[in-house]
């Protein structure tokens, strides 16, 4: 096959957990002769698998591609043609086309820009050498805009990154960096998406951070059961890829370190000192998510796009799931309302929402900006997830299931989380027996939030606390023997 720039090219976005896109890729390769077939990562948008076909400098984007349609797309490319009538968008030049409407147009794609177009191991816009050569200036840039971590799996959480880097640089021992891509929150998908679509870019940012803080070792932490993510991280070839069974608790940074050390019992570590000072095998260890690293890469490449006056500069990736036909991940400016993310999916009428993952806050509307301070102030979680809850879902049962999850999944090390989650679950079960004391439940939630050892216990009572604020009448109805949603007669 001729690999000149004029060679017809078909890009197949592969990374769907369901595996449909892998079959499409196999058929594309089967029928390609003069056409180059490239495997890329998913776009994050619903309606896949997505395919880009480029012929004679023109590119067509196709959605919901099947094994039958990819055969026709490749056959047309072999003949020097594009199936323009079936394309969702067309473009001339070396950039991917963007539809005029639909999920791929939602938000402000900076981190997501190029997902589905570039090979997963590519680094299309390398970080400038001067960032690595002048660590102090690189940190000052991060300090100037007050860039914060993304995701509960990040050691910085929603706090300023530069503070953690400075503590690592000042700590005794040889620093190291863990790229945490093993967060098993069922409602979040952004870190996996970044890993399978842009492993090369994640590596580029990770290596820059490592040089800035003086870390010689980088470990990428992946789920044992996710072969595609691990394979794409390993394809970069510049770090050690470690795998462990994914679980919700391993999403907490110190419990991730326990798993990496191979400990039989995974428990949260006491702080201080934090991992940035005493981490993996006692070494100062930064734990950053792929989302955080790609945000850093964008900052160093385009600092003018970050408003230093904003409370939470940059963008945030938000995954929309729950009662929708297909989940989607979009990128929102931190000043944009969360409601804008819903433009990417079809949602039921009069839905309610859980914002922030498994332990997200429940709300009736999404007017809150997508910044960490705004979401925290509204009692919502900042995990980058919106779970759509249709009106036939019982709110009491929903928060009860999450309390049961906290009861089963907590590590058991601290009393407020271990015993608090048990008491919380029992209190919610009691609602069905006619026992309901909103004051007691609120006080229990406050105690868990303020005294638990780690973020697990701090967040575990958030669903109940916010549900009481927004939907207390539904709890009172259950205590009188009636489910307003008509969905339940009990709770797990």
Secondary structure, 3 states (H helix, E strand, C coil): CCCCCCCCEEEEECCCCCCHHHHHHHHHHHHCCCCEEEEECCCCCCCCCCEEEEECCEEEEECCCCHHHHHHHHHHHHCCCCCHHHCCEEEECCCCCCCCCCHHHCECCCCCCCCCCCCCCCCCCCCCHHHHHCHHHHHHHHHHHCCECCCCCCCCCCCEHHHHHHHHHHCCCCCEEEEEECCCCCCCCHHHHHHHHHHHHHHHHHHHHHHHHCCCEEEEEEECCCHHHHHHHHHHCCCEEEEECCCHHHHCHHHHHHHHCCCCCCCCCCCCCCCCCCCHHHCCEEEEEHHHHHHHHHHHHCHHHCCCCCCCCCEEEEEEEECECCCEEEEEECCCEHHHHHHHCCECCCCEEEECCCCCEEECCCCCECCHHHHHHCCCCCCCEEEEECCCCCHHHHHHHHHHHHHHHCCCCCHHHHHHHHHHHHHHHHHCCCCCCHHHHHHHHHHHHHHCCCHHHHHHCHHHHHHHHHHHHHHHHHHCCCCCCCCCCCCC
